[in-house]
Amino acid sequence: MNRTAKRRIGRIFLYLAVILLVLWTLLPIIWMFISSIITENELLSSDKILPTAITWERYKMLLWDKNPTKQVVVFRRAIINSCIVAGVTTAISLVFGAAASYAFARLRFRMKNPMLFGVMFFQLLPPIALVIPYYIMISRIGMLDHLGTLILINTNAVLAYVIWVLNGYFKSVPFELEEAGRVDGCSWSQVFWKIIMPTALPGYVAVGVLAFLMAWDEFLYALIFTTSETSKTLPVAVSEFGTKYGIDYGMMMTAGLLATVVPLILALIFQRYIVGGLTAGAVKG
């Protein structure tokens, strides 16, 4: 077998792998969409795969119904809550994470590497291991059932990820740029904001989007630390379409699909920054 034939076979296997990966990613979303527009009888029927009748009632109930049920009211409020929690968490994590990661990447001080690995160690802790300590502290200060509590807890987890990733990205930025800024009379803060931040913008945007998605998808802490209808987030609201009286699969699929709209829009808008930022940050470190 000559080299050309081997190359063609390798390309065929590569295309097959890409097709399988795309199907593995898209099929659950396609199935959710089909389940959201199919009638209840066909949804629960074992011999129906594609719908014979299409209904948009579930979307109308969740988005436009003027007399919504209790679960729909909770879902609509949860969209706002998730935007607040994820947005504020991302903003705080990016501000403090950028400063900390720049210090880890550029400054020399004692215990730098142990502190950096300590940050990563916190990220590797299973969330369930922190539930009881968090609950005891939060209940004692009277912060149960507050969005601020979820913001603080999510920031603790997301901040470690932001510091670790941006640390590698800042190391990939040429140090000569900073030296040139210092020669021109810039202070360290001016170098950071006027030179480093514009240069590191792709990595900053990529980490920001992924940090937002991490906070948006958080379920465990939101389930435990929120109880009232006005403080629940989207993952919790979607899960509540299944109750002890039964599971409304159609509404759960519709709500779950709507919950993916914001992350999908962010991923499509910032796709170029996500790919470029993460790959550039992996060059050095």
Number of C-alpha atoms within 10 A of each C-alpha: 5 6 8 9 10 11 11 11 12 12 12 12 12 12 12 12 12 12 12 12 11 11 13 11 11 12 11 11 16 13 13 19 17 19 25 26 21 23 20 15 9 16 19 13 10 8 8 12 13 13 14 9 9 13 13 12 16 20 16 12 15 20 16 11 13 9 9 15 12 9 15 20 16 22 27 18 18 23 19 15 19 25 17 17 22 23 20 19 28 28 15 16 26 24 12 13 23 23 17 19 24 19 16 22 20 12 9 9 9 7 8 14 11 10 12 17 13 13 18 16 11 14 17 12 11 9 12 9 9 12 14 10 9 14 15 10 12 16 12 9 8 9 16 18 21 18 20 16 19 26 19 15 16 24 24 16 22 26 23 23 23 25 27 20 22 28 25 22 26 27 19 17 17 11 12 9 14 19 13 13 18 14 10 9 11 16 12 12 11 15 18 19 11 13 16 20 16 11 16 19 13 22 25 23 19 23 25 22 20 19 25 24 21 18 24 27 18 18 17 13 19 25 16 13 22 20 13 10 16 18 20 27 31 28 22 21 27 23 15 16 20 14 9 7 6 8 13 13 17 22 23 21 22 21 26 20 17 17 21 15 11 13 16 11 11 14 17 10 11 16 15 13 19 22 13 14 22 20 13 18 21 13 11 13 12
